[in-house]
Amino acid sequence: MTTAREISVEYLARVEGEGAMRVKVVDDQIEDVEFSIFEPPRFFEAFLRGRPHTDAPDITARICGICPIAYQMSSVHAMEDAFDITVGGALRELRRLIYCGEWIESHVLHVYLLHAPDFLGYESGIHMAADHREVVERGLRMKKAGNDVVALLGGREIHPINVRVGGFYRVPTKKELEALVPELEWAKEAAIETIKWTSEFTFPEAELDFEYVSVCHPDEYPFNEGNIASSKGIDIPISQFNEFFTEEHVERSNALHSRVRGRGAYHVGPLARYAINFDKLTPLAQKCASDVGLAPVVNNPFKSIIVRSVETLYAIEEALRIIDEYVEPAESWVRYTPKAAVGHGATEAPRGMLYHQYRLEEDGRIADAQITPPTAQNQLTIESDLRFVLEQHLDLPDPELSWVLEQSIRNYDPCISCATHFLDLTVERV
């Protein structure tokens, strides 16, 4: 006699976009796990074709309202690669600073309002605030500190408009940047408390064998520049991305699935950056990680919430350093001449490595574009994690099983889109 169980979660809150998951279990054996994205394609790559290259930062910023800087920066780095532009000095530092702002606001949003409720047993951040008002208010204030950095350098908090190929349309004065310091100093102490707070959560047992992939720079924790490195031996220039990684379409998903050629799934995001670049963190960030029991490599995806908190501290420290050392540049951008070329760019969005490639015409118009976001790169790894979680928790009642599966997905802070929040989860037991 066979028994059948079906779990259906029609709305997965606290993620961005529309997706579905189906799990088939036969005689208590997992036969199939599918995490699919059924949200209609948004065609941003097609929108870019035929347009001036100068439009790319503003168009790609519209892909995401939470991490627009990442899209802007990957696009401008690809254009600069194509046109042989070198951006250094204060302009390069300002790019790191605006990236700091995005990491702060995005990481804090995820930690406090999207992921912490899972560990504390709340349906949402709103429900959590009823019992933990001071904690939620701390998170909101920290997020605002990041938003303020983005607003100053980007012209506005959402879909910033001040980033351009070669630099910025306008650079801030020293006085404008110094006005950010008091809140960033407060946020630094709040970030230390956040690391301690998240480390006290109860974490499911999970030590998984990931191939971590991230940008890797010899001298700094990665935001904008470096090679692409993996925990299993890859070390390549960004221009070789397509030689080592491939994207493929599967029927169940409107998002492409990424693989390491000849191997399979890989993992991008905070855990990957942390594992590959731990030695580039500030001494304080390293100490705080060690103090709460984190090793230089973390293989439990549920502990990504602690690693995000460590990265938040790093971003705040880096922002304060850049502001302290800032000298206003004479020019807000590096002048250049367009040409026919192919350019590659990869930067570290809060959720992981974001790759852009552009083929450009002689006049600088975009002939073709490729954008590979972090969530697409993580899809196969998410499916692998779900299979592991199911194997460990098949004996749980349906509501509890649904909860841990949803939590497992939110470990990755998936950004399916910025429009809706939907997951249709079905577990079929035969």
ZIZIUR-V448342 format. One record per backbone hydrogen bond with DSSP energy under -0.5 kcal/mol. CO is the residue of the C=O (numbers start at 1). NH is the residue of the N-H. If there is no record, write none. Layout:
BEGIN
co->CO nh->NH
co->CO nh->NH
END
This chain:
BEGIN
co->5 nh->429
co->6 nh->8
co->7 nh->427
co->8 nh->10
co->9 nh->425
co->10 nh->423
co->11 nh->13
co->15 nh->17
co->16 nh->416
co->17 nh->422
co->18 nh->39
co->19 nh->424
co->20 nh->36
co->21 nh->426
co->22 nh->34
co->23 nh->25
co->23 nh->428
co->24 nh->31
co->24 nh->32
co->25 nh->430
co->26 nh->29
co->29 nh->26
co->29 nh->31
co->32 nh->24
co->34 nh->22
co->34 nh->36
co->36 nh->20
co->36 nh->38
co->37 nh->254
co->43 nh->47
co->44 nh->48
co->45 nh->49
co->46 nh->49
co->48 nh->51
co->51 nh->366
co->52 nh->55
co->53 nh->56
co->55 nh->59
co->56 nh->60
co->57 nh->61
co->58 nh->62
co->59 nh->62
co->60 nh->63
co->61 nh->64
co->67 nh->71
co->68 nh->72
co->69 nh->73
co->70 nh->74
co->71 nh->75
co->72 nh->76
co->73 nh->77
co->74 nh->78
co->75 nh->79
co->76 nh->80
co->77 nh->81
co->78 nh->82
co->79 nh->83
co->80 nh->84
co->80 nh->85
co->81 nh->84
co->85 nh->87
co->86 nh->88
co->88 nh->91
co->88 nh->92
co->89 nh->93
co->90 nh->94
co->91 nh->95
co->92 nh->96
co->93 nh->97
co->94 nh->98
co->95 nh->99
co->96 nh->100
co->97 nh->101
co->98 nh->102
co->99 nh->103
co->100 nh->104
co->101 nh->105
co->102 nh->106
co->103 nh->107
co->104 nh->108
co->105 nh->109
co->106 nh->110
co->107 nh->111
co->108 nh->112
co->108 nh->113
co->109 nh->113
co->109 nh->114
co->110 nh->114
co->110 nh->115
co->110 nh->116
co->111 nh->116
co->113 nh->125
co->115 nh->118
co->115 nh->119
co->116 nh->120
co->117 nh->121
co->117 nh->122
co->124 nh->128
co->125 nh->129
co->126 nh->130
co->127 nh->130
co->127 nh->131
co->128 nh->131
co->128 nh->132
co->132 nh->136
co->133 nh->137
co->134 nh->138
co->135 nh->139
co->136 nh->140
co->137 nh->141
co->138 nh->142
co->139 nh->143
co->140 nh->144
co->141 nh->145
co->142 nh->146
co->143 nh->147
co->144 nh->148
co->145 nh->149
co->146 nh->150
co->147 nh->151
co->148 nh->152
co->149 nh->153
co->150 nh->154
co->151 nh->155
co->154 nh->161
co->154 nh->162
co->162 nh->169
co->164 nh->167
co->166 nh->334
co->167 nh->164
co->173 nh->177
co->174 nh->178
co->175 nh->179
co->177 nh->180
co->178 nh->181
co->180 nh->184
co->181 nh->185
co->182 nh->186
co->183 nh->187
co->184 nh->188
co->185 nh->189
co->186 nh->190
co->187 nh->191
co->188 nh->192
co->189 nh->193
co->190 nh->194
co->191 nh->195
co->192 nh->196
co->193 nh->197
co->194 nh->198
co->195 nh->199
co->196 nh->200
co->197 nh->200
co->198 nh->201
co->201 nh->203
co->206 nh->208
co->208 nh->210
co->210 nh->212
co->211 nh->267
co->212 nh->231
co->214 nh->229
co->216 nh->227
co->220 nh->217
co->223 nh->348
co->227 nh->216
co->227 nh->229
co->228 nh->236
co->229 nh->214
co->230 nh->233
co->234 nh->230
co->236 nh->228
co->237 nh->240
co->238 nh->241
co->240 nh->243
co->240 nh->244
co->241 nh->244
co->241 nh->245
co->244 nh->261
co->246 nh->259
co->248 nh->257
co->250 nh->253
co->257 nh->248
co->259 nh->246
co->259 nh->261
co->260 nh->263
co->260 nh->264
co->264 nh->260
co->267 nh->213
co->269 nh->273
co->270 nh->274
co->271 nh->275
co->272 nh->276
co->273 nh->277
co->274 nh->278
co->277 nh->280
co->278 nh->281
co->280 nh->221
co->282 nh->286
co->283 nh->287
co->284 nh->288
co->285 nh->289
co->286 nh->290
co->287 nh->291
co->288 nh->292
co->289 nh->294
co->290 nh->293
co->297 nh->299
co->299 nh->208
co->299 nh->301
co->300 nh->303
co->301 nh->304
co->302 nh->305
co->303 nh->306
co->303 nh->307
co->304 nh->308
co->305 nh->309
co->306 nh->310
co->307 nh->311
co->308 nh->312
co->309 nh->313
co->310 nh->314
co->311 nh->315
co->312 nh->316
co->313 nh->317
co->314 nh->318
co->315 nh->319
co->316 nh->320
co->317 nh->321
co->318 nh->322
co->319 nh->323
co->320 nh->324
co->321 nh->325
co->322 nh->326
co->323 nh->326
co->332 nh->168
co->333 nh->335
co->341 nh->360
co->343 nh->358
co->345 nh->356
co->347 nh->349
co->347 nh->354
co->349 nh->352
co->352 nh->349
co->354 nh->347
co->355 nh->372
co->356 nh->345
co->357 nh->370
co->358 nh->343
co->358 nh->360
co->359 nh->367
co->359 nh->368
co->360 nh->341
co->361 nh->364
co->364 nh->53
co->365 nh->361
co->365 nh->367
co->366 nh->50
co->368 nh->359
co->370 nh->357
co->371 nh->373
co->372 nh->355
co->373 nh->377
co->374 nh->378
co->375 nh->379
co->376 nh->258
co->376 nh->379
co->377 nh->266
co->378 nh->382
co->379 nh->383
co->380 nh->384
co->381 nh->385
co->382 nh->386
co->383 nh->387
co->384 nh->388
co->385 nh->389
co->386 nh->390
co->387 nh->391
co->388 nh->392
co->389 nh->393
co->390 nh->394
co->393 nh->396
co->397 nh->401
co->398 nh->402
co->399 nh->403
co->400 nh->404
co->401 nh->405
co->402 nh->406
co->403 nh->407
co->404 nh->408
co->405 nh->409
co->406 nh->410
co->407 nh->411
co->409 nh->412
co->409 nh->414
co->410 nh->413
co->414 nh->16
co->414 nh->416
co->420 nh->17
co->422 nh->19
co->423 nh->425
co->424 nh->21
co->424 nh->426
co->425 nh->9
co->426 nh->23
co->426 nh->428
co->427 nh->7
co->427 nh->429
co->428 nh->25
co->428 nh->430
END
